[in-house]
Amino acid sequence: MIMQSDDISNILHEWAYEQGKLNVRIIESVDRGEILQIRIELGVIQMEMDGRPDGVPQEGFSSLLDLYLERGCQGGLSPESCRQLREEGVQRSHRSAALFAIGRWKETIRDCNDNLVVFDLCRAHATEEQDAMALEQFRGSVIALCARAAAEWAIDEDSIPRAMSALDTGLEELQKALGDDWEDSNESQLLRGMKEALVPKLPRSERADLKERLAAAIENENYELAAILRDEIRLLRD
């Protein structure tokens, strides 16, 4: 029998839904530490902060990803295994977006990196081609979110150079992931926009460092990175 105490109306009344924003908060559980909650129009979604977001153990492991990393993928990943990994990845994607919204940069980066590992596992071990490629359409957005979180973390710690480095790394990873069309992607434009906002805030000493990195990029024939660094130098204020 469902008891009256199971009614969550009081929670919904105390935490009103706000249209047009991601309504996220962290509460403290008596026995499980921090728990993430997302207020949606018709209720509340609750997630664990670590492991699999729904908290359901997977054959003794905290997530399917941990299970496959420990046991390996001998014989390949069946369509059913890939489906289950994708579903877990969706949960992790929702959690990373919520964590980003409240400035939990470290956990956001963790979830993004875990999902990228899921992408790699499916691409390398799926027994069906469609399962191998099903998640690739999301790789760029996960790379970009990870880079943004790393940059925001650095900004919070007053390290503009580290933020710039995080964005540069994200752009390089996008180039590898997206190929010839990477510069026109929404993800690349987003990271470049963040960089353009940050470049004028770099200290003067950074100009010399950028020039050294530019010379090294040219010497190593990394012309894409060289183009990025030239743009940064151009945007520096005299």
Buried (B, 14 or more C-beta within 10 A) or exposed (E): EEEEEEEEEEEBEEEEEEEEEBBBEBEEEEEEEEBBBBBEEEEBBBBBBBBBBBBEEBEEBBBBBBBBBEEEBEEBBBEEBBEBBBEBBEBBBBBBBBBBBBEBBEBBBBBBEBBBBBBEBBBEBBBBEEBBEBBEEBBBBBBBBBBBBBBBBBBEEEBBBBBBBBBBBBBBBBBEBBEEEBBEBEBBEBBBEBBEEBBEBBEEEBBEEBEEBBEEBBEEEBEBBBEBBBEBBEBBEE
